[in-house]
């Protein structure tokens, strides 16, 4: 006769008794602690990722053109293409081209080198006072879409740290004027 195996001879062990279910308060406390830990880690990740500040990043949306730059000698000057047949949009587009060509300044309508502020560029390009006022109104509208607390075009111009945001807002204002058929 065959001898029974050792495993067959050992008595079966009973499964451990299940732990009593945790109360709702205990489960909520455990989940709260886990979420606090996750939020702390997420906060640290945000702090690390935003430690390097991009100029004007806290003043509005960041455009890829603000971050990626090509040396100026690689970008030949191209005269502006007259895309907009509407008069106010054309004034805004010509003002942008003037700032691109002659330079942008702050604190003066025109500086000693011939660079202009936003108002100075629009004033130089507008054919009439009415056209100037319409262009300034559309430009202020475009500015307030990203900077709702700005009081005027000159205040916006003098509050920037560089010309990229100024050029971008001028482009957006020309698009807006054309859309409004101005």
LINZIHU-V707078 format. One record per residue. N is the residue number from 1. RES is the residue in three letters. PSI is psi in radians with two decimals (* if undefined). Layout:
BEGIN
n=N res=RES psi=PSI
n=N res=RES psi=PSI
END
This chain:
BEGIN
n=1 res=UNK psi=2.56
n=2 res=UNK psi=2.41
n=3 res=UNK psi=2.41
n=4 res=UNK psi=2.60
n=5 res=UNK psi=2.83
n=6 res=UNK psi=-0.66
n=7 res=UNK psi=-0.60
n=8 res=UNK psi=-0.45
n=9 res=UNK psi=-0.47
n=10 res=UNK psi=2.38
n=11 res=UNK psi=2.53
n=12 res=UNK psi=2.45
n=13 res=UNK psi=2.52
n=14 res=UNK psi=2.54
n=15 res=UNK psi=2.54
n=16 res=UNK psi=2.56
n=17 res=UNK psi=2.36
n=18 res=UNK psi=2.53
n=19 res=UNK psi=2.56
n=20 res=UNK psi=2.52
n=21 res=UNK psi=2.48
n=22 res=UNK psi=2.63
n=23 res=UNK psi=2.88
n=24 res=UNK psi=-0.72
n=25 res=UNK psi=-0.73
n=26 res=UNK psi=-0.76
n=27 res=UNK psi=-0.73
n=28 res=UNK psi=-0.67
n=29 res=UNK psi=-0.74
n=30 res=UNK psi=-0.77
n=31 res=UNK psi=-0.66
n=32 res=UNK psi=-0.75
n=33 res=UNK psi=-0.73
n=34 res=UNK psi=-0.75
n=35 res=UNK psi=-0.67
n=36 res=UNK psi=-0.73
n=37 res=UNK psi=-0.79
n=38 res=UNK psi=-0.72
n=39 res=UNK psi=-0.65
n=40 res=UNK psi=-0.79
n=41 res=UNK psi=-0.71
n=42 res=UNK psi=-0.69
n=43 res=UNK psi=-0.71
n=44 res=UNK psi=-0.70
n=45 res=UNK psi=-0.72
n=46 res=UNK psi=-0.75
n=47 res=UNK psi=-0.71
n=48 res=UNK psi=-0.76
n=49 res=UNK psi=-0.41
n=50 res=UNK psi=0.20
n=51 res=UNK psi=-0.58
n=52 res=UNK psi=1.99
n=53 res=UNK psi=2.37
n=54 res=UNK psi=2.34
n=55 res=UNK psi=2.38
n=56 res=UNK psi=0.14
n=57 res=UNK psi=-0.58
n=58 res=UNK psi=-0.08
n=59 res=UNK psi=0.00
n=60 res=UNK psi=-3.04
n=61 res=UNK psi=2.58
n=62 res=UNK psi=2.25
n=63 res=UNK psi=2.63
n=64 res=UNK psi=-0.58
n=65 res=UNK psi=-0.42
n=66 res=UNK psi=-0.41
n=67 res=UNK psi=-0.75
n=68 res=UNK psi=2.09
n=69 res=UNK psi=2.44
n=70 res=UNK psi=2.44
n=71 res=UNK psi=2.53
n=72 res=UNK psi=-0.57
n=73 res=UNK psi=-0.25
n=74 res=UNK psi=-0.45
n=75 res=UNK psi=1.77
n=76 res=UNK psi=2.64
n=77 res=UNK psi=2.26
n=78 res=UNK psi=2.21
n=79 res=UNK psi=2.61
n=80 res=UNK psi=2.50
n=81 res=UNK psi=2.25
n=82 res=UNK psi=1.58
n=83 res=UNK psi=-0.53
n=84 res=UNK psi=2.10
n=85 res=UNK psi=-0.24
n=86 res=UNK psi=2.46
n=87 res=UNK psi=-0.77
n=88 res=UNK psi=-0.71
n=89 res=UNK psi=-0.66
n=90 res=UNK psi=-0.66
n=91 res=UNK psi=-0.79
n=92 res=UNK psi=-0.68
n=93 res=UNK psi=-0.71
n=94 res=UNK psi=-0.63
n=95 res=UNK psi=-0.70
n=96 res=UNK psi=-0.74
n=97 res=UNK psi=-0.66
n=98 res=UNK psi=-0.76
n=99 res=UNK psi=-0.65
n=100 res=UNK psi=-0.70
n=101 res=UNK psi=-0.85
n=102 res=UNK psi=-0.33
n=103 res=UNK psi=2.78
n=104 res=UNK psi=2.45
n=105 res=UNK psi=2.98
n=106 res=UNK psi=2.63
n=107 res=UNK psi=-0.06
n=108 res=UNK psi=2.64
n=109 res=UNK psi=-0.80
n=110 res=UNK psi=2.25
n=111 res=UNK psi=-3.13
n=112 res=UNK psi=-0.36
n=113 res=UNK psi=-0.08
n=114 res=UNK psi=-0.02
n=115 res=UNK psi=2.63
n=116 res=UNK psi=2.75
n=117 res=UNK psi=3.12
n=118 res=UNK psi=-0.85
n=119 res=UNK psi=-0.76
n=120 res=UNK psi=-0.68
n=121 res=UNK psi=-0.75
n=122 res=UNK psi=-0.71
n=123 res=UNK psi=-0.68
n=124 res=UNK psi=-0.53
n=125 res=UNK psi=-0.36
n=126 res=UNK psi=2.40
n=127 res=UNK psi=-0.40
n=128 res=UNK psi=2.92
n=129 res=UNK psi=-0.68
n=130 res=UNK psi=-0.74
n=131 res=UNK psi=-0.67
n=132 res=UNK psi=-0.81
n=133 res=UNK psi=-0.70
n=134 res=UNK psi=-0.75
n=135 res=UNK psi=-0.73
n=136 res=UNK psi=-0.67
n=137 res=UNK psi=-0.77
n=138 res=UNK psi=-0.70
n=139 res=UNK psi=-0.75
n=140 res=UNK psi=-0.64
n=141 res=UNK psi=-0.80
n=142 res=UNK psi=-0.66
n=143 res=UNK psi=-0.80
n=144 res=UNK psi=-0.23
n=145 res=UNK psi=-0.56
n=146 res=UNK psi=-0.47
n=147 res=UNK psi=1.35
n=148 res=UNK psi=-0.34
n=149 res=UNK psi=-0.01
n=150 res=UNK psi=2.35
n=151 res=UNK psi=-0.58
n=152 res=UNK psi=2.95
n=153 res=UNK psi=-0.80
n=154 res=UNK psi=-0.64
n=155 res=UNK psi=-0.71
n=156 res=UNK psi=-0.80
n=157 res=UNK psi=-0.79
n=158 res=UNK psi=-0.22
n=159 res=UNK psi=0.01
n=160 res=UNK psi=2.73
n=161 res=UNK psi=-0.07
n=162 res=UNK psi=2.98
n=163 res=UNK psi=-0.22
n=164 res=UNK psi=-0.79
n=165 res=UNK psi=-0.65
n=166 res=UNK psi=-0.81
n=167 res=UNK psi=-0.71
n=168 res=UNK psi=-0.73
n=169 res=UNK psi=-0.63
n=170 res=UNK psi=-0.73
n=171 res=UNK psi=-0.76
n=172 res=UNK psi=-0.64
n=173 res=UNK psi=-0.68
n=174 res=UNK psi=-0.73
n=175 res=UNK psi=-0.75
n=176 res=UNK psi=-0.75
n=177 res=UNK psi=-0.72
n=178 res=UNK psi=-0.70
n=179 res=UNK psi=-0.63
n=180 res=UNK psi=0.02
n=181 res=UNK psi=0.74
n=182 res=UNK psi=*
END
